[in-house]
Amino acid sequence: MKKTQTLHTNSLSLLSLLCIALFTFSCEESDDEVTKDEDNTSSISVDKNTVIVGESSASLDIYTYFRGEDFNADGKTYLNIVALQGPFSANSPSISLFIKDMPASSTTLNWQTSSNAVGDLTASEFMLQVHDGNKRWYGEYGSPAYNTTGSLDVKIEGDVATFSFADIELGDKFLAGQSTETKKCSGSFSVTISEIDPTSGRGGEGNLVY
């Protein structure tokens, strides 16, 4: 069953653990257009509701989400969806995805450029972190922009959105030059779009779609 309501204390605590530390950084808002996938198919082949870090993989079955305002980006809004392996835990294998908003149609998004503030994400960008159950893996930020690159396929089929990515190299530290290890990471998960409350400041949780 879906639960679209103000986050309970445990969900908010989980999201706080999964969200990145936001650094103050300003950039001009881009008017980039979203690239549409006209044939509504994905070129990325990753098992649904799975996270892969190097040679290890884990299944995912639940999600939480939060619509927030980023005060490091003049209060601009963003959407954070965290797909994870239940039950809720700070060390659950997970994918923590940040986007500007839920795309209206199938598209391909590119890794965030220029800023590291999630409020500065444009409609054509994304940023994410993954957790393999032991360690968190980050996009590496080297001021004034991320060193990390990659793409995210978004497939919209009716009321279901599937997010997929493959072979994005992430590090065990957020700041470039501080990582002691990097690994190629892949993943995919599906959510029911109507369960995501469009109101800023709202959050909820539910089951992933199989």
N, C-alpha and C positions, 0 to 999 in steps of 0.2 A: 504494500500500500504506500502511496506517496504521502509525504508530510511536508507541506509547504507552509511554514510558519516561522516566526522569529526563532533564531537558533536557540536551542536549549544550552545550558551551561557547558555540557560535555562536548557538544558539537562545536561551540565557539572556541573552547579550549583546543580541540583538535585542529581547527582551522588556524588558530594562532600558531600552533607548532608547525603546521605545514607551510604557512605563508613565509615569504622571504622578508628579510629586513630591508625596508625601502630607504634608499639614499636620496637626499635632496639633489635634484638635477633638473634643469629646465631645458626645454627644447620647443621649437615651434610645432604646432599641431599640423600634421600632414593631411592633405586631401586625397591621398592615394585611393584609387578605386579597388574594390575587391575583384580578384580574378575569378571568373566563374568557370566551373567545370561543366561544359555544355552537355556532355553525355551522361552526367550524373553517376560516373563510375570513379573508383579510386585506383591509382596506379601503385599504391602501397599495399603489400600483402603481409599483414600481421594478424594473428588470431585475435578475434574480438575479445575485449575485456581481459587483456593481458599486458603486463609490463615486462620488458626484457632489458637487462643490464649486463653487457658483456655476454657471458655464457649462461647466466642464470635467468630464470623466468618465473613469474608468479601470476596466478589468476586473480582477477578483481571481481567484486560482486555488489558493492554498494557505493554510494557517492554522497557528498555534501556539496553545497554551493553557497556562495555569498556574493551579493552585489554591493560593492563598496564605493566610497569616495576617497580618492587618493590626495591627501593634503600636501604631498610632495609634488603634486602636479595641479595645483590650484583647484583642488576639489573635483577634478574630472573623474568620471565613473569608470568602472571595470567590472568584469564578471570572472570569478574564480570558481572553477569546478574541480573537485578533488575526487577522483575515482580510486577506491582502495579495497583492500582485502579485509573483510570484517573478521572479528568485531573491531570497533574503534580502538586504535592504539597509536601512540606517537611513532612506533616502529613498524606499522603496517606497510607492506609493499603498496606503493601508490603512484599515481600521476597527478600532479597539481598543475592544472592548466589555467593560464590567464589569457583572456581575450577581451576585446572591447565590448562585444555583445554577441548574442546568438545569431549566426548568419541566417538569412532568410532563404538561401538556396545553397546548393552544393558549390564548393569553392576550394581554393588552395590559399592558405595563409603563409606568410614568411616570418622568420624570427625577427623580433623587435630590433629596430635600429635606432641610433642616436642616443636615446635616453634609456635609463634602467627603471624609471618610474612607471608602474603599471597603468597609472592614469593617463600616461602619454601614448599608450597603445592606440594605433589606428585600426580601422575596420579591416585592414588587410594584413594585420600583424598578430603574433601570438608570442607567448613566453611560457616556459614550463620548467618544473623540477620533477625528478623521479626519486623514489625510495625503493631500495631492493630488499628491505627487511633488516638490513644491517647499517646501511649508510645512505645519506642523501646525496644526490648528484645535481649539480647546478650548471646553468649557462654561465660561462666565464666572462666577466665584465672587465674590460680594460678601458678606462675613461679616455675619450668621451663616448665610447660605444662598446657593445658586446663584441667579443671575438668569435662567439658561437654563431653559427649559421644553420639553417635548416628550414624545412617546410612542413606544414601540417595540412593533411587532406581532411576536408569536412564534407560528409555525405549526408544530405537531408532527404529522407524518405518518409513522407507523411509527417507524423508526429515524433519521429525518431531522428536524432542527430548522432552520427558516428564520427569520432575524431581519431585520426591515425597518423603516425609518424614513424620514420625508420632511419636508423643509423645516424642519429644526431649525437655528436661527441660532447659529453658533459664531464665536468671536473668535480673533485671532492671538496672544492672551495669555490666561493662565489667570485672572489677577486682574481683576475688573471695574474699568473705568476706565483700564486700561493698554493695552487693545486699540487698534490703529490702524486695524483693518479687521474687519468681520464679513461672513460669507457664509452663505447658506442651504445646508445640506448634507443629502444624502439617501444612502441605501445599502441594500443587501440582500446577505445571504450565507447559505449552507446548509452545515451540517456533519452528519456521522454521529454520532449520540448515543453509540453504544457505543464510539466511539474516545476518549471523554472519561473518563479515569480519575477515579473519585469520591474518591480518596484525597488528603487535604490534603498539600501539598508536592510534588505530582506534576505533571508537564507532558509535553507531547508535540507532535507536528506531523503534518500530513496534508494530503490534497487536499480542496478544497471539492467539494460535490455539485452536479452540473449537472442 
